[in-house]
């Protein structure tokens, strides 16, 4: 009897998104999974796709901004976080807005 290898979370999310490419939560999860695994290019691509398709998905802006900060791309991080603050104003998400404003304050 052979065992099939267990799929990674990333593989599961990629397969889910292949079937449902408009699913915002799965796209966000994949971006986070890529970032946590150190695949910064894939993380960035997925954050961009998320924000383009779901401009009010505020958590995406925050974590994308944090990724850019880790990569030393502070100006780009500031721009992403600024767009995220605008999204929080549209959605009324005060918690996310305060987190993004604090992150922007840390950038100087």
N, C-alpha and C positions, 0 to 999 in steps of 0.2 A: 504494500500500500504506500503510495507516494503522497507526501503532503505538498499542497501548493503553498508557496511562500506568501506570508502575510503582506498585504499591501501597506505601504507607508501612508501616513495622513496626506502627504502631498499627492501621491498617486491617486488616492481616493478622491481628493478635491479636484484634481485635474480631470478625472473621468466624469465626475459630477458636472463640472463646468462644460465639458464637451457636449453633454446632453442638454444642459440648461445654461447657456452662456450669459443669460441676463440675470442670473441669481447673484444679487449684491452680497449677501452674507458669505456665500461660497467664494466669491472673488476676493473679498476681504480676508477670509480665512486662508486662502492660498497665498496672498501677499504676505500675511503674517508668518505663515509656515516657511516661506522662502527666506524672509528676513531672518527668522530665528535659526535657519540652517546656514546662514551666511551667503546665500545666493542673492546678492544685492541687485544684480541686473534683473533677475526674474521678479524679485520683490517690487522693484521700481516699475517694471512693465505692468504688473498687476495692479499696483496702486493707481497708475495712470489710467488704465482701462476702467477701474472702479469709479474714479472721479469723473471721467468723461461720460460714462453711462448713467451714473447716479450722483449728480452734483450736490445732493443734499445728504449724502452718507458721510456725516461729519467725522466719525472715527477714522475714516480713511485718510483725511487730511492730517490729523494729528500724528498718526503713526508713519505716514509718508514723510512728514516734516522731521520726525525723530530719526528716520533712516538717513535722510539727507544730512542732518547734523552729524551723525556718526561717521558719514563719509566725508566730512569736512566741507560740505557744500552749503555753507551758512546762508548765502544770499538766496539760493534756490529754496532752502528750508523756510526762510522768512516769507517768500512769495507764496509758497504752498500754505503756510499757516495763515497768512493774510486772507487767502481765498477761503480757507476753512472757517475763519471768523465770520466772513460774509455769509457762508452757508449756515452757520449757527444762528445768525440774525434772521435768516429766512425761516428756519425751522423752530426757533425759540429754544434751542438747546443751550441753556445757560451754563450747565456744567461743562460741556465740551468747550464752550467759548472761553470760560475762565481758564481751563487747562491750556488751551492754545495761546491765550494772551500771556499766561505765565511762561510758557515755552518761548514765546517771542521776546519777553523781557529778559530771559536768560541769554538770548543771542546778542543783546546789547543794542 
